[in-house]
């Protein structure tokens, strides 16, 4: 079977089954993502208030979006710090080689 062809896969999120077409090499990642999403949605659902599935999904998406944006900002900051440090070390090396 061609690894690049899509195969149907079923995942369960909040006790509902969803079917997706997925390449064989992506199946494991999709299952892990579905488990992670299911856990996050159950956590929001378990917070006590009765909410529709749509509201739970939107709240989960907003929480995950916020986390992703924070991670991206932290990664940008970290990369800028690393780049600055590399430039400083390169300048010191240039000075040492010239001196």
Secondary structure, 3 states (H helix, E strand, C coil): CCCCCEEEEEEEECCEEEEEEEEHHHHHHHHHHHHHHHHHHHHHHCCCCCCCHHHHHHHHHHHHHHHHHHHHHHHHHHHHHHHHHHHHHHHHHHHHHHC
